[in-house]
Amino acid sequence: MSLKPIHCRLPVVILGLLLCVPARADRFDDDGSRRHDHEHAHRALARGEVRPLAEILARVAAEVPGEVVDVEFERKNWQGTRVWIYELKIIAADGRLLEVLVNAATGQILEVEQD
């Protein structure tokens, strides 16, 4: 059995994420109201504050190959600035679980660490 390159499997990975990744219900908006990650992401995307998740996943796959198993979307303080962050959990080919923080507005990988 041969494995297809990641770019051939990307649509399947994205669909799997959309269908299988649980939303985090215990997030709060700046005004203290609860919101789901997908609601935050949808509103931030509509306002032009972030890049679409599919674009982020494609950029990350080029630099950090592996299988994305979890995605979170949250507002964090990063180097003194409040930014939207995609936090991806990726299982690398060698079996390590990696946590990848990505600036949701620019697609820039901010940090990769073993989880």
MMTF fields as JSON, N, C-alpha, C and O atoms, coordinates in Angstrom:
{
  "mmtfVersion": "1.0.0",
  "mmtfProducer": "UNKNOWN",
  "numBonds": 459,
  "numAtoms": 460,
  "numGroups": 115,
  "numChains": 1,
  "numModels": 1,
  "chainsPerModel": [1],
  "groupsPerChain": [115],
  "chainIdList": ["A"],
  "bondAtomList": [4, 2, 8, 6, 12, 10, 16, 14, 20, 18, 24, 22, 28, 26, 32, 30, 36, 34, 40, 38, 44, 42, 48, 46, 52, 50, 56, 54, 60, 58, 64, 62, 68, 66, 72, 70, 76, 74, 80, 78, 84, 82, 88, 86, 92, 90, 96, 94, 100, 98, 104, 102, 108, 106, 112, 110, 116, 114, 120, 118, 124, 122, 128, 126, 132, 130, 136, 134, 140, 138, 144, 142, 148, 146, 152, 150, 156, 154, 160, 158, 164, 162, 168, 166, 172, 170, 176, 174, 180, 178, 184, 182, 188, 186, 192, 190, 196, 194, 200, 198, 204, 202, 208, 206, 212, 210, 216, 214, 220, 218, 224, 222, 228, 226, 232, 230, 236, 234, 240, 238, 244, 242, 248, 246, 252, 250, 256, 254, 260, 258, 264, 262, 268, 266, 272, 270, 276, 274, 280, 278, 284, 282, 288, 286, 292, 290, 296, 294, 300, 298, 304, 302, 308, 306, 312, 310, 316, 314, 320, 318, 324, 322, 328, 326, 332, 330, 336, 334, 340, 338, 344, 342, 348, 346, 352, 350, 356, 354, 360, 358, 364, 362, 368, 366, 372, 370, 376, 374, 380, 378, 384, 382, 388, 386, 392, 390, 396, 394, 400, 398, 404, 402, 408, 406, 412, 410, 416, 414, 420, 418, 424, 422, 428, 426, 432, 430, 436, 434, 440, 438, 444, 442, 448, 446, 452, 450, 456, 454],
  "bondOrderList": [1, 1, 1, 1, 1, 1, 1, 1, 1, 1, 1, 1, 1, 1, 1, 1, 1, 1, 1, 1, 1, 1, 1, 1, 1, 1, 1, 1, 1, 1, 1, 1, 1, 1, 1, 1, 1, 1, 1, 1, 1, 1, 1, 1, 1, 1, 1, 1, 1, 1, 1, 1, 1, 1, 1, 1, 1, 1, 1, 1, 1, 1, 1, 1, 1, 1, 1, 1, 1, 1, 1, 1, 1, 1, 1, 1, 1, 1, 1, 1, 1, 1, 1, 1, 1, 1, 1, 1, 1, 1, 1, 1, 1, 1, 1, 1, 1, 1, 1, 1, 1, 1, 1, 1, 1, 1, 1, 1, 1, 1, 1, 1, 1, 1],
  "groupList": [{"groupName": "MET", "atomNameList": ["N", "CA", "C", "O"], "elementList": ["N", "C", "C", "O"], "formalChargeList": [0, 0, 0, 0], "bondAtomList": [1, 0, 2, 1, 3, 2], "bondOrderList": [1, 1, 2], "singleLetterCode": "M", "chemCompType": "L-PEPTIDE LINKING"}, {"groupName": "SER", "atomNameList": ["N", "CA", "C", "O"], "elementList": ["N", "C", "C", "O"], "formalChargeList": [0, 0, 0, 0], "bondAtomList": [1, 0, 2, 1, 3, 2], "bondOrderList": [1, 1, 2], "singleLetterCode": "S", "chemCompType": "L-PEPTIDE LINKING"}, {"groupName": "LEU", "atomNameList": ["N", "CA", "C", "O"], "elementList": ["N", "C", "C", "O"], "formalChargeList": [0, 0, 0, 0], "bondAtomList": [1, 0, 2, 1, 3, 2], "bondOrderList": [1, 1, 2], "singleLetterCode": "L", "chemCompType": "L-PEPTIDE LINKING"}, {"groupName": "LYS", "atomNameList": ["N", "CA", "C", "O"], "elementList": ["N", "C", "C", "O"], "formalChargeList": [0, 0, 0, 0], "bondAtomList": [1, 0, 2, 1, 3, 2], "bondOrderList": [1, 1, 2], "singleLetterCode": "K", "chemCompType": "L-PEPTIDE LINKING"}, {"groupName": "PRO", "atomNameList": ["N", "CA", "C", "O"], "elementList": ["N", "C", "C", "O"], "formalChargeList": [0, 0, 0, 0], "bondAtomList": [1, 0, 2, 1, 3, 2], "bondOrderList": [1, 1, 2], "singleLetterCode": "P", "chemCompType": "L-PEPTIDE LINKING"}, {"groupName": "ILE", "atomNameList": ["N", "CA", "C", "O"], "elementList": ["N", "C", "C", "O"], "formalChargeList": [0, 0, 0, 0], "bondAtomList": [1, 0, 2, 1, 3, 2], "bondOrderList": [1, 1, 2], "singleLetterCode": "I", "chemCompType": "L-PEPTIDE LINKING"}, {"groupName": "HIS", "atomNameList": ["N", "CA", "C", "O"], "elementList": ["N", "C", "C", "O"], "formalChargeList": [0, 0, 0, 0], "bondAtomList": [1, 0, 2, 1, 3, 2], "bondOrderList": [1, 1, 2], "singleLetterCode": "H", "chemCompType": "L-PEPTIDE LINKING"}, {"groupName": "CYS", "atomNameList": ["N", "CA", "C", "O"], "elementList": ["N", "C", "C", "O"], "formalChargeList": [0, 0, 0, 0], "bondAtomList": [1, 0, 2, 1, 3, 2], "bondOrderList": [1, 1, 2], "singleLetterCode": "C", "chemCompType": "L-PEPTIDE LINKING"}, {"groupName": "ARG", "atomNameList": ["N", "CA", "C", "O"], "elementList": ["N", "C", "C", "O"], "formalChargeList": [0, 0, 0, 0], "bondAtomList": [1, 0, 2, 1, 3, 2], "bondOrderList": [1, 1, 2], "singleLetterCode": "R", "chemCompType": "L-PEPTIDE LINKING"}, {"groupName": "VAL", "atomNameList": ["N", "CA", "C", "O"], "elementList": ["N", "C", "C", "O"], "formalChargeList": [0, 0, 0, 0], "bondAtomList": [1, 0, 2, 1, 3, 2], "bondOrderList": [1, 1, 2], "singleLetterCode": "V", "chemCompType": "L-PEPTIDE LINKING"}, {"groupName": "GLY", "atomNameList": ["N", "CA", "C", "O"], "elementList": ["N", "C", "C", "O"], "formalChargeList": [0, 0, 0, 0], "bondAtomList": [1, 0, 2, 1, 3, 2], "bondOrderList": [1, 1, 2], "singleLetterCode": "G", "chemCompType": "PEPTIDE LINKING"}, {"groupName": "ALA", "atomNameList": ["N", "CA", "C", "O"], "elementList": ["N", "C", "C", "O"], "formalChargeList": [0, 0, 0, 0], "bondAtomList": [1, 0, 2, 1, 3, 2], "bondOrderList": [1, 1, 2], "singleLetterCode": "A", "chemCompType": "L-PEPTIDE LINKING"}, {"groupName": "ASP", "atomNameList": ["N", "CA", "C", "O"], "elementList": ["N", "C", "C", "O"], "formalChargeList": [0, 0, 0, 0], "bondAtomList": [1, 0, 2, 1, 3, 2], "bondOrderList": [1, 1, 2], "singleLetterCode": "D", "chemCompType": "L-PEPTIDE LINKING"}, {"groupName": "PHE", "atomNameList": ["N", "CA", "C", "O"], "elementList": ["N", "C", "C", "O"], "formalChargeList": [0, 0, 0, 0], "bondAtomList": [1, 0, 2, 1, 3, 2], "bondOrderList": [1, 1, 2], "singleLetterCode": "F", "chemCompType": "L-PEPTIDE LINKING"}, {"groupName": "GLU", "atomNameList": ["N", "CA", "C", "O"], "elementList": ["N", "C", "C", "O"], "formalChargeList": [0, 0, 0, 0], "bondAtomList": [1, 0, 2, 1, 3, 2], "bondOrderList": [1, 1, 2], "singleLetterCode": "E", "chemCompType": "L-PEPTIDE LINKING"}, {"groupName": "ASN", "atomNameList": ["N", "CA", "C", "O"], "elementList": ["N", "C", "C", "O"], "formalChargeList": [0, 0, 0, 0], "bondAtomList": [1, 0, 2, 1, 3, 2], "bondOrderList": [1, 1, 2], "singleLetterCode": "N", "chemCompType": "L-PEPTIDE LINKING"}, {"groupName": "TRP", "atomNameList": ["N", "CA", "C", "O"], "elementList": ["N", "C", "C", "O"], "formalChargeList": [0, 0, 0, 0], "bondAtomList": [1, 0, 2, 1, 3, 2], "bondOrderList": [1, 1, 2], "singleLetterCode": "W", "chemCompType": "L-PEPTIDE LINKING"}, {"groupName": "GLN", "atomNameList": ["N", "CA", "C", "O"], "elementList": ["N", "C", "C", "O"], "formalChargeList": [0, 0, 0, 0], "bondAtomList": [1, 0, 2, 1, 3, 2], "bondOrderList": [1, 1, 2], "singleLetterCode": "Q", "chemCompType": "L-PEPTIDE LINKING"}, {"groupName": "THR", "atomNameList": ["N", "CA", "C", "O"], "elementList": ["N", "C", "C", "O"], "formalChargeList": [0, 0, 0, 0], "bondAtomList": [1, 0, 2, 1, 3, 2], "bondOrderList": [1, 1, 2], "singleLetterCode": "T", "chemCompType": "L-PEPTIDE LINKING"}, {"groupName": "TYR", "atomNameList": ["N", "CA", "C", "O"], "elementList": ["N", "C", "C", "O"], "formalChargeList": [0, 0, 0, 0], "bondAtomList": [1, 0, 2, 1, 3, 2], "bondOrderList": [1, 1, 2], "singleLetterCode": "Y", "chemCompType": "L-PEPTIDE LINKING"}],
  "groupTypeList": [0, 1, 2, 3, 4, 5, 6, 7, 8, 2, 4, 9, 9, 5, 2, 10, 2, 2, 2, 7, 9, 4, 11, 8, 11, 12, 8, 13, 12, 12, 12, 10, 1, 8, 8, 6, 12, 6, 14, 6, 11, 6, 8, 11, 2, 11, 8, 10, 14, 9, 8, 4, 2, 11, 14, 5, 2, 11, 8, 9, 11, 11, 14, 9, 4, 10, 14, 9, 9, 12, 9, 14, 13, 14, 8, 3, 15, 16, 17, 10, 18, 8, 9, 16, 5, 19, 14, 2, 3, 5, 5, 11, 11, 12, 10, 8, 2, 2, 14, 9, 2, 9, 15, 11, 11, 18, 10, 17, 5, 2, 14, 9, 14, 17, 12],
  "groupIdList": [1, 2, 3, 4, 5, 6, 7, 8, 9, 10, 11, 12, 13, 14, 15, 16, 17, 18, 19, 20, 21, 22, 23, 24, 25, 26, 27, 28, 29, 30, 31, 32, 33, 34, 35, 36, 37, 38, 39, 40, 41, 42, 43, 44, 45, 46, 47, 48, 49, 50, 51, 52, 53, 54, 55, 56, 57, 58, 59, 60, 61, 62, 63, 64, 65, 66, 67, 68, 69, 70, 71, 72, 73, 74, 75, 76, 77, 78, 79, 80, 81, 82, 83, 84, 85, 86, 87, 88, 89, 90, 91, 92, 93, 94, 95, 96, 97, 98, 99, 100, 101, 102, 103, 104, 105, 106, 107, 108, 109, 110, 111, 112, 113, 114, 115],
  "secStructList": [7, 7, 7, 7, 7, 2, 2, 2, 2, 2, 2, 2, 2, 2, 2, 2, 2, 2, 2, 2, 1, 7, 7, 7, 7, 7, 3, 3, 7, 6, 6, 1, 7, 3, 3, 7, 2, 2, 2, 2, 2, 2, 2, 2, 2, 2, 6, 6, 7, 1, 7, 7, 2, 2, 2, 2, 2, 2, 2, 2, 2, 2, 2, 1, 7, 1, 3, 3, 3, 3, 3, 3, 3, 3, 3, 3, 3, 3, 6, 6, 3, 3, 3, 3, 3, 3, 3, 3, 3, 3, 3, 7, 6, 6, 1, 7, 3, 3, 3, 3, 3, 3, 3, 6, 6, 6, 7, 7, 3, 3, 3, 3, 3, 3, 7],
  "xCoordList": [0.85, 0.0, 0.889, 1.783, 0.654, 1.456, 0.648, -0.574, 1.349, 0.698, 0.737, 1.749, -0.354, -0.406, 0.254, 0.237, 0.838, 1.401, 0.309, -0.871, 0.71, -0.238, -1.158, -2.33, -0.652, -1.51, -2.649, -3.682, -2.482, -3.557, -4.607, -5.776, -4.189, -5.102, -5.701, -6.587, -5.252, -5.682, -7.201, -7.759, -7.902, -9.364, -10.024, -10.986, -9.527, -10.081, -9.813, -10.685, -8.606, -8.246, -9.142, -9.654, -9.335, -10.167, -11.601, -12.209, -12.141, -13.501, -13.597, -14.555, -12.607, -12.596, -12.577, -13.259, -11.798, -11.747, -13.091, -13.541, -13.717, -14.998, -16.065, -16.947, -15.991, -17.007, -16.696, -17.61, -15.406, -15.039, -14.477, -14.565, -13.911, -13.269, -14.327, -15.14, -14.325, -15.329, -15.076, -13.93, -16.136, -16.01, -15.781, -16.318, -15.016, -14.773, -15.865, -15.956, -16.685, -17.84, -17.517, -18.297, -16.405, -16.128, -15.21, -14.26, -15.474, -14.723, -15.595, -16.823, -14.96, -15.706, -15.299, -14.128, -16.263, -16.013, -15.414, -15.412, -14.91, -14.335, -15.353, -14.973, -16.636, -17.667, -18.117, -19.044, -17.48, -17.794, -18.823, -19.096, -19.408, -20.399, -19.718, -18.622, -20.387, -19.821, -20.009, -21.027, -19.011, -19.092, -18.349, -17.428, -18.754, -18.036, -16.918, -17.007, -15.867, -14.756, -15.24, -14.801, -16.14, -16.579, -17.321, -17.252, -18.023, -18.702, -17.678, -17.808, -16.665, -15.593, -14.928, -14.738, -14.577, -13.875, -14.727, -14.226, -16.005, -16.895, -16.995, -16.906, -17.177, -17.301, -15.991, -15.991, -14.881, -13.575, -13.271, -12.72, -13.629, -13.426, -14.296, -13.836, -15.545, -16.463, -15.968, -16.187, -15.304, -14.76, -13.401, -12.845, -12.865, -11.577, -10.391, -9.297, -10.599, -9.543, -8.639, -7.525, -9.107, -8.345, -8.415, -9.254, -7.512, -7.49, -8.36, -8.524, -8.915, -9.724, -8.886, -7.688, -9.522, -8.829, -8.177, -7.067, -8.833, -8.256, -6.909, -5.968, -6.821, -5.562, -4.494, -3.337, -4.883, -3.947, -3.428, -2.225, -4.322, -3.916, -2.951, -1.999, -3.187, -2.288, -0.897, 0.11, -0.841, 0.448, 1.196, 2.4, 0.478, 1.122, 1.6, 2.691, 0.8, 1.179, 2.496, 3.256, 2.772, 4.02, 5.233, 6.331, 5.05, 6.17, 6.198, 7.27, 5.033, 4.938, 4.049, 2.855, 4.632, 3.805, 3.319, 3.976, 2.161, 1.574, 0.065, -0.498, -0.583, -2.036, -2.6, -2.29, -3.421, -4.059, -5.18, -6.073, -5.122, -6.12, -6.991, -7.984, -6.639, -7.438, -7.134, -6.002, -8.149, -7.997, -8.753, -9.911, -8.097, -8.764, -8.543, -7.549, -9.476, -9.401, -9.664, -10.722, -8.708, -8.885, -8.089, -7.163, -8.474, -7.796, -6.773, -7.109, -5.515, -4.445, -3.58, -3.551, -2.883, -1.838, -0.569, -0.097, -0.022, 1.209, 2.185, 1.976, 3.234, 4.274, 3.668, 4.018, 2.748, 2.168, 1.014, 0.495, 0.608, -0.497, -1.569, -1.259, -2.812, -3.919, -4.191, -4.511, -4.062, -4.238, -5.097, -5.188, -5.726, -6.425, -5.397, -4.501, -5.533, -4.59, -5.349, -6.367, -4.83, -5.243, -4.232, -3.029, -4.712, -3.847, -4.137, -5.229, -3.147, -3.311, -2.558, -1.435, -3.162, -2.477, -2.221, -3.14, -0.952, -0.544, 0.242, 1.146, -0.109, 0.695, 1.693, 1.318, 2.974, 4.047, 4.246, 3.767, 4.956, 5.204, 5.897, 5.694, 6.712, 7.43, 6.589, 7.081, 5.321, 4.417, 4.351, 3.526, 5.208, 5.166, 3.907, 3.453, 3.35, 2.218, 2.76, 3.406, 2.501, 2.999, 1.853, 0.734, 2.142, 1.197, 1.774, 2.897, 0.997, 1.444, 0.533, -0.679, 1.119, 0.375, 0.583, 1.714, -0.525, -0.479, -1.237, -2.361, -0.62, -1.308, -2.417, -2.138, -3.663, -4.804, -4.95, -5.562, -4.403, -4.517, -3.5, -3.784, -2.318, -1.232, -0.871, -0.269, -1.226, -0.832, 0.575, 1.065, 1.223, 2.582, 2.58, 1.817, 3.462, 3.625, 4.42, 5.535, 3.818, 4.431, 5.277, 6.304, 4.825, 5.497, 5.134, 3.989, 6.134, 5.912, 6.567, 7.762, 5.781, 6.372, 5.787, 4.67, 6.566, 6.081, 5.121, 5.413, 3.974, 2.935, 2.993, 2.192],
  "yCoordList": [-1.177, 0.0, 1.23, 1.349, 2.133, 3.359, 4.504, 4.559, 5.41, 6.58, 7.727, 7.956, 8.445, 9.623, 10.783, 10.838, 11.719, 12.922, 13.674, 13.565, 14.437, 15.152, 16.076, 16.215, 16.718, 17.64, 16.905, 17.511, 15.614, 14.832, 14.447, 14.265, 14.325, 13.93, 15.124, 14.941, 16.339, 17.526, 17.709, 17.988, 17.565, 17.732, 16.741, 17.092, 15.52, 14.517, 14.901, 14.757, 15.391, 15.82, 16.975, 16.979, 17.947, 19.112, 18.67, 19.114, 17.803, 17.32, 16.578, 16.76, 15.749, 15.031, 15.966, 15.731, 17.027, 18.006, 18.684, 18.872, 19.044, 19.727, 18.835, 19.317, 17.537, 16.622, 16.024, 15.68, 15.896, 15.116, 15.907, 15.45, 17.063, 17.781, 18.414, 19.207, 18.075, 18.653, 20.133, 20.564, 20.896, 22.322, 22.47, 21.696, 23.422, 23.703, 24.654, 25.775, 24.233, 25.024, 26.04, 26.969, 25.895, 26.753, 27.922, 28.198, 28.598, 29.782, 30.996, 30.918, 32.096, 33.309, 34.416, 34.545, 35.203, 36.375, 37.457, 37.328, 38.514, 39.62, 40.218, 40.759, 40.123, 40.668, 39.65, 39.928, 38.482, 37.481, 36.453, 35.508, 36.621, 35.66, 34.421, 34.5, 33.276, 32.03, 31.944, 32.376, 31.38, 31.145, 29.851, 29.463, 29.195, 28.032, 28.514, 29.592, 27.706, 28.054, 28.382, 29.366, 27.564, 27.785, 29.106, 29.723, 29.555, 30.849, 31.984, 32.932, 31.877, 32.878, 32.917, 33.985, 31.739, 31.664, 32.24, 32.991, 31.892, 32.38, 33.906, 34.563, 34.448, 35.911, 36.625, 37.653, 36.076, 36.694, 36.624, 37.568, 35.506, 35.377, 36.375, 37.009, 36.512, 37.458, 38.895, 39.707, 39.207, 40.552, 40.736, 41.834, 39.666, 39.748, 39.748, 40.172, 39.279, 39.29, 38.061, 38.084, 36.99, 35.739, 35.123, 35.492, 34.173, 33.409, 32.165, 31.708, 31.613, 30.397, 29.217, 29.131, 28.33, 27.176, 26.326, 25.834, 26.143, 25.333, 25.904, 25.152, 27.212, 27.861, 27.651, 27.37, 27.788, 27.582, 26.154, 25.932, 25.178, 23.776, 23.474, 22.714, 24.06, 23.841, 24.406, 23.766, 25.598, 26.206, 25.38, 25.152, 24.939, 24.164, 22.814, 22.369, 22.155, 20.847, 20.908, 19.939, 22.037, 22.188, 22.242, 21.855, 22.714, 22.884, 21.867, 21.522, 21.386, 20.434, 19.279, 19.25, 18.329, 17.235, 16.319, 16.146, 15.747, 14.817, 14.862, 15.507, 14.17, 14.102, 15.043, 14.912, 15.984, 16.918, 16.171, 15.612, 16.168, 15.433, 16.343, 15.884, 17.611, 18.535, 19.96, 20.284, 20.799, 22.214, 23.03, 22.745, 24.043, 24.999, 26.386, 26.638, 27.265, 28.643, 29.538, 29.458, 30.388, 31.233, 32.521, 32.644, 33.456, 34.751, 34.644, 34.257, 34.989, 34.891, 36.132, 36.859, 36.358, 37.381, 36.74, 35.742, 37.303, 36.795, 37.953, 38.873, 37.891, 38.927, 40.319, 41.259, 40.425, 41.708, 42.173, 43.271, 41.35, 41.719, 40.642, 39.452, 41.056, 40.104, 39.675, 40.509, 38.374, 37.862, 36.598, 35.906, 36.313, 35.051, 33.984, 34.202, 32.83, 31.733, 30.456, 30.123, 29.745, 28.369, 27.506, 27.622, 26.647, 25.707, 24.324, 23.783, 23.759, 22.47, 21.399, 21.627, 20.239, 19.058, 18.169, 17.816, 17.817, 17.036, 15.819, 15.933, 14.649, 13.461, 13.349, 13.144, 13.488, 13.422, 11.972, 11.04, 11.797, 10.466, 9.55, 8.336, 10.122, 9.314, 9.058, 8.476, 9.49, 9.218, 10.292, 10.202, 11.311, 12.384, 13.223, 13.444, 13.687, 14.603, 16.018, 16.373, 16.823, 18.188, 19.169, 18.928, 20.274, 21.377, 22.521, 22.968, 22.981, 24.033, 25.236, 25.143, 26.362, 27.61, 28.428, 28.639, 28.887, 29.619, 30.925, 30.941, 32.028, 33.31, 33.191, 33.014, 33.288, 33.077, 34.173, 33.948, 35.339, 36.444, 36.339, 36.723, 35.819, 35.804, 34.403, 34.262, 33.379, 32.014, 31.672, 30.572, 32.603, 32.376, 31.391, 31.535, 30.383, 29.437, 30.164, 30.632, 30.244, 30.956, 30.034, 30.44, 28.784, 27.878, 26.451, 26.148, 25.568, 24.132, 23.501, 23.679, 22.759, 22.105, 20.71, 20.44, 19.829, 18.484, 18.543, 19.151, 17.908, 17.953, 16.731, 16.597],
  "zCoordList": [0.0, 0.0, 0.0, 0.837, -0.918, -0.944, -0.37, -0.51, 0.277, 0.861, -0.116, -0.777, -0.208, -1.065, -0.344, 0.886, -1.097, -0.465, 0.28, -0.053, 1.292, 2.155, 1.363, 1.714, 0.294, -0.447, -1.154, -1.438, -1.442, -2.051, -1.024, -1.361, 0.228, 1.288, 2.011, 2.845, 1.724, 2.46, 2.464, 3.525, 1.325, 1.38, 2.336, 3.019, 2.392, 3.294, 4.746, 5.604, 5.017, 6.367, 6.798, 7.917, 5.925, 6.253, 6.532, 7.506, 5.687, 5.9, 7.23, 7.982, 7.515, 8.79, 9.971, 10.969, 9.866, 10.951, 11.149, 12.279, 10.066, 10.175, 10.787, 11.497, 10.518, 11.017, 12.381, 13.131, 12.712, 13.889, 15.06, 16.199, 14.818, 15.914, 16.8, 16.325, 18.073, 18.964, 19.198, 19.327, 19.252, 19.569, 21.066, 21.859, 21.44, 22.85, 23.318, 22.819, 24.255, 24.669, 25.75, 25.963, 26.431, 27.576, 27.228, 27.961, 26.142, 25.747, 26.045, 26.003, 26.34, 26.644, 25.691, 25.335, 25.288, 24.473, 25.361, 26.586, 24.753, 25.527, 26.501, 27.539, 26.171, 27.063, 28.117, 28.878, 28.174, 29.179, 28.748, 29.487, 27.551, 27.094, 26.514, 25.959, 26.651, 26.13, 24.63, 24.088, 23.966, 22.529, 22.216, 22.935, 21.148, 20.651, 19.728, 19.14, 19.609, 18.725, 17.317, 16.722, 16.784, 15.41, 15.259, 14.196, 16.287, 16.225, 16.198, 15.423, 17.048, 17.039, 15.669, 15.088, 15.161, 13.879, 12.749, 11.913, 12.726, 11.675, 11.709, 10.672, 12.875, 12.994, 12.663, 11.986, 13.141, 12.848, 11.353, 10.787, 10.709, 9.269, 8.51, 7.56, 8.926, 8.276, 8.397, 7.498, 9.502, 9.705, 9.02, 9.036, 8.418, 7.738, 8.69, 8.318, 9.909, 10.915, 10.844, 11.367, 10.202, 10.156, 8.769, 7.947, 8.526, 7.284, 7.484, 8.615, 6.408, 6.518, 7.032, 6.763, 7.761, 8.326, 7.242, 7.441, 6.108, 5.028, 4.576, 4.319, 4.483, 4.091, 5.165, 4.851, 6.416, 7.531, 7.513, 7.65, 7.347, 7.332, 6.193, 6.372, 5.027, 3.89, 4.181, 3.878, 4.765, 5.103, 6.144, 6.022, 7.157, 8.223, 7.699, 8.054, 6.859, 6.314, 5.555, 5.549, 4.918, 4.172, 5.097, 4.696, 6.318, 7.242, 8.374, 8.872, 8.783, 9.887, 9.418, 9.717, 8.685, 8.17, 9.283, 10.309, 9.052, 10.008, 9.914, 9.03, 10.833, 10.842, 11.9, 13.084, 11.474, 12.399, 13.114, 12.477, 14.457, 15.23, 16.098, 16.663, 16.213, 17.005, 16.567, 16.208, 16.599, 16.271, 17.303, 17.605, 17.842, 18.72, 18.129, 17.449, 18.398, 17.918, 19.11, 19.735, 19.425, 20.61, 20.5, 19.699, 21.316, 21.4, 22.519, 23.638, 22.219, 23.206, 23.161, 22.167, 24.244, 24.254, 23.726, 24.273, 22.676, 22.094, 21.957, 21.167, 22.727, 22.728, 22.897, 22.184, 23.863, 24.216, 23.356, 23.552, 22.404, 21.517, 21.574, 21.622, 21.57, 21.572, 20.125, 19.278, 19.847, 18.485, 18.506, 19.52, 17.359, 17.179, 16.851, 16.035, 17.49, 17.329, 16.956, 17.563, 15.938, 15.702, 16.434, 16.203, 17.311, 18.023, 17.453, 17.63, 16.768, 16.111, 16.867, 17.316, 17.012, 17.535, 16.324, 15.586, 16.138, 14.972, 15.438, 16.266, 14.9, 15.152, 14.009, 12.854, 14.352, 13.363, 12.917, 13.564, 11.805, 11.262, 12.266, 12.24, 13.149, 14.142, 15.398, 16.365, 15.386, 16.495, 17.567, 18.476, 17.478, 18.477, 18.29, 17.167, 19.414, 19.372, 19.471, 20.457, 18.457, 18.402, 18.588, 18.134, 19.258, 19.369, 18.54, 18.774, 17.579, 16.671, 16.855, 16.662, 17.229, 17.362, 16.1, 15.661, 15.518, 14.255, 14.409, 14.911, 13.973, 13.947, 12.904, 11.719, 13.336, 12.453, 11.405, 10.361, 11.663, 10.706, 9.578, 8.443, 9.887, 8.903, 8.411, 7.346, 9.163, 8.824, 9.296, 9.043, 9.977, 10.45, 11.624, 12.579, 11.523, 12.624, 13.71, 13.481, 14.895, 16.004, 16.876, 17.421, 16.995, 17.912, 17.567, 17.231, 17.654, 17.52, 18.722, 18.955, 19.488, 20.651, 20.78, 20.338, 21.398, 21.643, 22.809, 23.838, 22.643, 23.675, 24.553, 25.477]
}
